Amino acid sequence: MAFLSKAVEKYGDVFRMRLLGNPLVMLNHPDHVHRADYAAKYGAEYGSVPTAWLDRFEAFGDHLGVAFQLIDDVLGIWGDPAVTGKPVGSDLRARKKSAPVVAALKAGTAASDRLDRLDATPGDLTDHQVAVLTGLVEDAGGRTWTLAEADRRIAAAWELLDPLDLDPVARQGLVDLTTALTARRA
């Protein structure tokens, strides 16, 4: 399971959210060869699980990897700088179309419209503008949607493995991995 843990931990480097009409459209990072779904599948294969289980492990890794990225996107806006190493709102300042931003833009609220207009402002954003954007993403439901989707992905991952007769030590390793990847919250 150590192989699986190391491979899945790299998942945050694999995908970045892009504004393509759906907050969950993911693009593969061209310079990275690791993917959580394959890491989970091949880690399970390396761990000699039954062949019939491999697709479940692949989907498990995919769900956990997306959950990790969703939580990372929340931290990119609301995360503690002492933990993230980045200033609060750094993803907004960089105008990243992360999951909370895309969800907020797609919400169709007055806050969504204002967010869209302010984000389209040319030039560098001031600290005040970043603070306003942060509030608008929150008001439009971006953080709520993103965290709910991360929780849904975690639950979906475990629905795949719960029915399996996993070795208790291996199961606990996967529980620990899930916690390590997804317990970070802003």
Buried (B, 14 or more C-beta within 10 A) or exposed (E): BEEBBEBBBBBBEBBBBBBEEEBBEBEEEEEEEBBBBBBBBBBBBEBEBEEEBBEBBBBBBBBBBBBBBBBBBBBBBBBEEEEBEBEBBBBBBEBBBBBBBBBBBBBEBEBBBBBBEBBEEEEEBEEEBBBBBBEBBBBBBBBBBBBEBBBBBBEBBBEBBEEBEBEEEBBEBBEEBBEEBBEBEB
